[in-house]
Amino acid sequence: MSVQKETQNPLFYMLIVVLVVMSLGPILLMLATSFKTNVDVYDSSVSAFFFAPTLANYETVLCDVLWYEPSHVDYCDPTFGRALGNSLFVALVSTGLTLFMGCMAAYALVRFKFMGRGTVSMTTLLMRMVPPAVLLVPVFGIWTFQYGLDGTFTGIILVYTAMNLPFVIWILQSFIVQVPIQLEEAARMDGANPIQIFFLVVLPIIKPGLAAAAIFTFRIAWNEFLLGNALLDRNTRTVPVTIVNSITEYDINWGVIMATGMLLAIPPIIFTFVASKQIITGMTAGAVKG
Amino acid sequence: MNIANKANRLTPYVFMAPAAIILAVALLYPIGYMIYASFLDWSPSQRIGEADFVGLRNYVNLMHDAAFRESFWVTVKFAAVVVTLEMFIGVGLALLLDRNIKGMSFLRTIFILPMMIAPIVVGLMWRYMYHPTVGIFNRTLKDWGFEGIPWLSDSTWAFVAVVMADVWQWTPFIFILSLAAMQSLPRSALEAAEIDGASDMQKVIHIKLPLMLPVLIVTLMLRLIDAFKVLEVIMVLTNGGPGLSTEIVAMRIFRTAQEFQELGEAAAMSNTLLMVLMALTIGMFAYNKMQEGRAAKMQAMAAKGTA
């Protein structure tokens, strides 16, 4: 990389500021609104960003899990608190399962060469193109009538795991290929069996790949609405489903719904700041490396 | 010894088995099932065995269904507009910002935020901003003395509104991919051009863009495939309305299954959408293969040249 000698144009910095404001603006507006009372939201004399902030919306959303009873909540609706728990459980379990199965499959595909890498990336691409809307009808039919898994966590975790597996296998493959085979051979000399080699030698090396895969899987399971909406019942609903159900045509309580949206957005935002490098690796791996 | 050997030979299958079983049970079987279901007259209260086989009737109905044709057209229009805008803005920004500046990685982090947040939440944010009275757009317009815009209640504006939301969410994807491609370009070509006195513009047109083309095409295809899958943002923003102005096929499938309870017809729609996407994906894969082949040939030629 050569060092740029020319000093950058001030217009250049202005462009960057504008871009940052544009991409953060809507998110910040949601954050601000989540601290706003409904009266202030509908009062056009109150500024979008400067007003008396309140935690009341978050208290309304989380009233079920708070250790105290917020005074302004007359009736505590347990839906959101429960949905948060459900979302967390579903996303974590399906991420764990996907990673576990995915890394084993990726390892087998790379090291034992019984299917070409071409076949795998072809399958991954084909699977990537299947929209959740297309899975809606068959999954609903099969889960309800054949597997009897409608309304259960098992059912939804099964779908999310299957949806994420192709991508996870694909991305982990590119990391496993880079593990030096000599390491594995040395371990074999020392008498380790394939299972030990995999868990004790290979897995620790591909940790960055596992992190990238985990974030992508978690995000999809955490954000998914369509299949969750079709499969889950009142008690097992996840957050995206409850949000959509609480949007009515008129008279939306924006403060409360923005607080819910914020709670749903926080985990992905944290991941982005903690592991943006891994995320970008995962995103570019497909297109740039071919 | 023999047993150990056998165990070793079984290992790959043991490693593959869990993933293979899950994929077969929860992905391949449902897709096959859907293809079958598209030939049935099927409502959700029926088991699939009780549904009548109606041959191609669902597909014929689709062809004659003006609403479906409309939503197909809306999908194509949406995908084309969105992908074109995003490609131009994303690649343009990447060309502008391809410099050594401090904080580039922070900038990239900010840019991927919109993609990481749930589509449902993105829909919410934009619906709030488009709100006729309290939304930030109309409030600003009124402050400046203009009329408010009926963002989500006028069919033309509603289409503009969903396009804007999608461009906000996905332009960074193109930007990041093309920036990565640009930074992996061979420095030698650019330096040679510099020595020959090429201007910045000439470098972009004659060197950077042609060299990036393979990546750009793959990026375009990936984004195009994803644009056909957009559903949640539009659902929260407009629910397909007003009228059918923003009802993309994915939305129509959802409503046909959920509201109208016509599972067979929804399956036929899903199949149609799937075939379109399949064609796109295979096209992209073929292009990739062609590129690889060409690169291999070039390498072989280069090797011969030096020998």
Interface residues (C-beta under 8 A of the other chain):
Chain A: M1 S2 V3 Q4 Q8 F12 L15 I16 L19 V20 M22 S23 L24 P26 I27 L29 M30 T33 V41 Y42 S44 A48 F100 M101 G102 M104 A105 Y107 A108 L109 R111 F112 F114 M122 L125 L126 M127 R128 M129 V130 P131 P132 A133 V134 L135 L136 V137 P138 V139 F140 G141 I142 T144 F145 L158 V159 T161 A162 M163 L165 P166 I169 N193 P194 I195 F198 R219 W222 N223 F225 L226 N229 A230 P240 I243 V244 I247 W254 I257 M258 G261 L264 A265 P268 I269 F271 T272 F273 S276 K277 I279 I280 M283 T284 G286 A287 V288 G290
Chain B: A7 N8 T11 P12 Y13 F15 M16 P18 A19 A20 I22 L23 V25 A26 L27 Y29 P30 I31 Y33 M34 A37 W42 P44 R47 I48 L93 L96 L97 R99 N100 I101 S105 L107 R108 T109 I110 F111 I112 L113 P114 M116 I117 A118 P119 I120 V121 V122 L124 M125 W126 Y128 M129 T133 V134 I136 R139 K142 W168 P172 F173 I176 L177 A180 A181 S184 R187 P214 V215 V218 T219 L222 I225 F228 K229 L231 E232 M235 V236 V249 A250 M251 I253 F254 A257 Q258 L263 A266 A267 S270 N271 L273 L274 L277 M278 L280 T281 M284 F285 N288 Q291 E292
